[in-house]
């Protein structure tokens, strides 16, 4: 069972192929509850439910679903997981409109397959009662309302698609999937100023030690 950091689980079985990693994270909260960070592609709900069962958690113990951005590999199982868990959903106010398809998103990347209404809309600097306390940072560029979530006490950054990872290095998301790369660079410079030990990327990685130094190296090259 990949509990990769205290209270942080990397859900197994959501990757669509060996060549395409999609990291859905399950975060332990107070009182035996859990928070899900992103939902994977359509159909990932089966793997997520299976993983919950393996760690002895009931679906209704998932109380929150945090969405970093609208793309289908992050929102594909959102509607189904809401039905299975009854969780409340959180996303940036810009992204929430696109997830509801009001209006439909026409930028790069695959938009949501179906409209979903987000329960709680976030803005830059909002706090979320999950994983001991997360701070939402608006990091536009990849999409207009992209969010990352920062845990200041443990120095964790859950970065969605602001960053990509491979075996050892961190990069920005490729330009062909990004709405506006210069804005993504500005967002990267901003979060690189945070004190970060662990970087939980969605594609590639994660980087559990020394991630802040990797981010500072990246932004000096931009």
Rosetta blueprint (number, residue, H / E / L):
1 X L
2 X L
3 X E
4 X E
5 X E
6 X L
7 X L
8 X E
9 X E
10 X E
11 X L
12 X L
13 X L
14 X L
15 X L
16 X L
17 X E
18 X L
19 X L
20 X E
21 X L
22 X L
23 X L
24 X L
25 X E
26 X E
27 X E
28 X E
29 X L
30 X H
31 X H
32 X H
33 X L
34 X E
35 X E
36 X E
37 X E
38 X L
39 X L
40 X L
41 X L
42 X L
43 X L
44 X H
45 X H
46 X H
47 X H
48 X H
49 X H
50 X H
51 X H
52 X H
53 X H
54 X H
55 X L
56 X L
57 X L
58 X L
59 X H
60 X H
61 X H
62 X E
63 X E
64 X E
65 X E
66 X E
67 X L
68 X L
69 X L
70 X L
71 X L
72 X H
73 X H
74 X H
75 X H
76 X L
77 X L
78 X H
79 X H
80 X H
81 X H
82 X H
83 X H
84 X H
85 X H
86 X L
87 X L
88 X E
89 X E
90 X E
91 X E
92 X E
93 X H
94 X H
95 X H
96 X H
97 X H
98 X H
99 X H
100 X L
101 X L
102 X L
103 X L
104 X L
105 X L
106 X L
107 X L
108 X L
109 X L
110 X L
111 X L
112 X L
113 X L
114 X L
115 X L
116 X L
117 X L
118 X L
119 X L
120 X E
121 X E
122 X E
123 X L
124 X L
125 X L
126 X L
127 X E
128 X E
129 X L
130 X L
131 X L
132 X L
133 X L
134 X E
135 X E
136 X E
137 X E
138 X E
139 X L
140 X L
141 X L
142 X L
143 X L
144 X L
145 X L
146 X L
147 X E
148 X E
149 X E
150 X E
151 X E
152 X L
153 X L
154 X L
155 X L
156 X E
157 X E
158 X E
159 X E
160 X E
161 X L
162 X L
163 X E
164 X E
165 X E
166 X L
167 X L
168 X L
169 X L
170 X E
171 X E
172 X E
173 X L
174 X L
175 X H
176 X H
177 X H
178 X L
179 X L
180 X L
181 X H
182 X H
183 X H
184 X H
185 X H
186 X H
187 X H
188 X H
189 X H
190 X H
191 X H
192 X H
193 X L
194 X L
195 X L
196 X L
197 X L
198 X E
199 X E
200 X E
201 X E
202 X L
203 X L
204 X L
205 X L
206 X L
207 X E
208 X L
209 X L
210 X L
211 X H
212 X H
213 X H
214 X H
215 X H
216 X H
217 X H
218 X H
219 X H
220 X H
221 X H
222 X L
